[in-house]
Amino acid sequence: MNARVSFYKETKFKEAQLGRIPEDWKTAKISKLFNLYKGTTPSTKIKEYWNGKIPFVTPTDITRVSNLNKIYLRETEKYITEKGLASKNLKLIPANSLLFTSRATIGYLAINDVKVTINQGVISLMPKDKNVETTFFYYLFQRLRSLFESLAGGSTYKEISMSTFSDIEIYLPSVSEQKTIAHILLTVDKAIQKTNEIIEKTERLKKGLMEELLTKGIGHKEFKDTEIGKIPKEWNIVRLGKALELCQYGLSIPMKNEGKYPIIRMDEIVDGYVSPKISKFVDLDEKTLKTFRLEKGDILFNRTNAYELVGRTGIFLLDGDYVFASYLIRLRPKPNMFDSHFLTYYLIFINKKLKRLATKAVHQANINATNLRKVKIPRPSLDEQRKIVKILLAVDKKLKMERVEKQRLEKIKQALMDLLLTGKVRVKVNEGA
């Protein structure tokens, strides 16, 4: 027998604590549907409590899994022993329970694949009977995350108390409908996870290719030791400043949500490119526009920001009149020396090295143009640069395609959650041959 799922629009609703729901859906407090448990942490000073075989779940484990678009928690950062478990009378949480972060990062979720125990920042929800489908509530609680955050209290860190959490009245369709909705959403999530895996694999491929191509080039047999490492014998070394026809700080000017010209900031530099999704604008006279107008092939370098963000680099390839903000440096290579794409890839490749040039202040780091111009870089022939760029651009094209697909799937998932988890659209399983 094969089951087919049909969809139909609901027309009859009733009011519930969380809003309108279908007339035939029931409501119940969380504590009526689940056995709830919050853990604690064994003493970290007693070595025999740790490095055992029992997974010890913290909010970090759950947020990491959730941020990877994964559902099931299989591994944790910490493991405890039987003695550690007994020292605090910790419970073992059975598999297929719902794990909920209740402290600091509130409302992240995972379902455990194996028996685990938890610390004080996690609430476990164990279904009380077969009418509660864990995966359905995994998605329902995702949708209710803003509610959970609003109910949290505390000054040092936010936390939703067990009593507050357990008293929330939620809704539940029949277990058949719960399972069908969960299956639909899980199918989309698996597609997102698969796309994520392809993205991760392609990113690793790109990293490996950059390591190979930007240090060894294509087809070279002889190499030489230099101050920047071993490079092909035919390559030269130049200071970045000698390779540029323009090295320029951006505009220091008030920005607006609307205006004549879009202005690029660090946020618009994404994955090595300047994104067309611009949120700030400026009004300029013709002379200023001419001075700061970006041209295709210009490279933007983030000179001032938090240390982990300083040095972010992207190439500008957009049509239209764009300018750039003061925390960025515009680099325009001499066309007879460097291909703009090649130089962009190389600056991304040596990002960690460039960070060493940064001077640190409170919450910020800065790489000034003078020091940046002194950086020594390899110079292959233009022909070889373009061959290297062609290979890396093909990988970038694959990455862009997969990232667009991931965004498409995430939009589908969000739309399905908005419709199915509110009962606006209902599902029905039709058994048939």
Secondary structure, DSSP 8 states (H G I E B T S, - for coil): -EEEEEEEE---EEEETTEEEETT-EEEEHHHHEEEEE-----TT-GGGEEEEEEEE-HHHHHHHHHTT--EE---SEEE-HHHHHHTT---B-TT-EEEE-BSSTT-EEEESS-BEE-TTEEEEEESSTT--HHHHHHHHHHTHHHHHHT-B-SSS-B--HHHHHT-EEEE--HHHHHHHHHHHHHHHHHHHHHHHHHHHHHHHHHHHHHHHHHH-SS---EEEETTEEEETT-EEEEGGGGEEEEEE-B----BSS-SEEEE-GGGEETTEE-S----EE---HHHHHHH---TT-EEEE-EE-TTTTT-EEE---SS--EEBTTEEEEEE-TTT--HHHHHHHHHHTHHHHHTT-EEETTEEE--HHHHHT-EEEE--HHHHHHHHHHHHHHHHHHHHHHHHHHHHHHHHHHHHHHHTTTSEEEEEEEE-
